[in-house]
Amino acid sequence: MWMKNTLVICTCILGLVTGCSPINDRQIITITNHLDLPRTEELVEIPLKQLHLSMLAEDKTWVVLDSEGNQVPYQITYDSLLIFPVRIAAKGTAEYTVAKGIPVPSDTICCGRCYPERLDDIAWENDKAAYRAYGPALQRSGERGFGYDILTKSVSYPVLEERYRKELDPLARKQMKELRESGKHHEADSIGRAISYHIDHGNGMDCYSVGPTLGGGTSALLVDSSLVYPYCYREYQILDNGPLRFTVRLEFNPLTVASDSNVIETRVISLDKGSYLNKTILSYQHLSEPCQLATGIVVHPQNPDGAWIGKDRAIIAYADSTDRVNAGNGVIHVGALLTKSPLWKGVRWFNEQEKQFSPGALGHVMMISDYKPGKPLVYYWGSSWSKSGFSTQEEWVNYLEDYDKFLSSPLEISIK
């Protein structure tokens, strides 16, 4: 197993380097926004090879400064990109400087890890939400969790380590067991509520149901109108672990797709500071023929009419009423966005056989695309919680539509 150890949106365009710049001590980065929308909390990406800086060559410390000389947090990603957050007015321009200096410590906002103590969950988070993908130990247990799980948040700092620690606390679990064995069920239940991450203790909770579905935005190949569910990942590699971006590569067990019996799915998932959406690069090895690919969000019986389908854009959304509608858990707004037009989009309801296979779900709101072997598919998926983010589906859809505009009009970057 691989064990190596951020938007409104992350958009970028290759830096435009003026001439063949000599190595120097500072460079000015000019960023232009051509949209009539402000760009806030967006991360820009600049390949390090486009920066002709002496401190890079000499492996010295350096800083990123805004136009007022204030330091801006930055990160060097696994694929040699300089990323940092920018704020640019509608139709505006901003300048940033990369220069020698000692960077001030910055808080880690985006982070995650494998939790072998919880059936190999891969869980990650930023300042908006948290997510998890299920691992091989869960698959071996026989439990069926196929899609992405959504873990709501109402604070900007990391919470997953504390949630898992409390949920799995062996002393508390032992005490609960002893109380139940002695007939003290009320006392045991009280401890259970105190440690459970299924209850909001002030920073969010797990109140989303996945099961044998696509969950919160997973993709799956579609053969003869049937989904080929990928089940749980088998190997992982954490590529970036903050402070501004988390990236993980997941590889899945071989699938049988039509006449191909060894199709291996790989996902590279990244989540940036300030963004409600994960970027996913999806590819399949050993797939010999083009195939249809479905990107979907599970529709639950608690809100059968909660789907939204974009008319002119490759966007879907769903207002999930959570697993306990009457518990005051709010609404989880889920969405997915493709970078190209789909073949079809809408709600695909389960037939009777599928209902038996996926109890507790009615179907998926989904988009169907063509997947061509050797050409990775890039798409975005994520969520917002009504108790901390967007309170209505209309607000959530507006965010998704703006995100799509940002993708279509990346920030223009010049370096001198």
Secondary structure, 3 states (H helix, E strand, C coil): CCCCCCCCCECCCCCEECCCCCCECEEEEEEECCCCCCEEEEEEEEEHHHCCEHHHHCCCCEEEECCCCCECCCEECCCCEEEEEEEECCCCEEEEEEEECCCCCCCCCCEEEEEHHHCCEEEEECCCEEEEECCHHHHHHCCCCCCEEEEECCCCCCCHHHHHHHHCCHHHHHHHHHHHHCCCHHHHHHHHHHHCCCCCCCCCCCCCCCCCCCEEEEEEEEECCEEECCCCEEEEEEEEECCCEEEEEEEECCEEECCEEEEEEEEEEEEECCCCEEEEEEEEECCCCCEEEEEEEEECCCCCCCEEECCCCCEEEEEECCCCHHHCCCCEEEEEEECCCCCEEEEEECCHHHHHHCCCCCEEEEEEEEECCCCCEEEEEEEEECCCCCCCHHHHHHHHHHHHHHHHCCCEEEEC
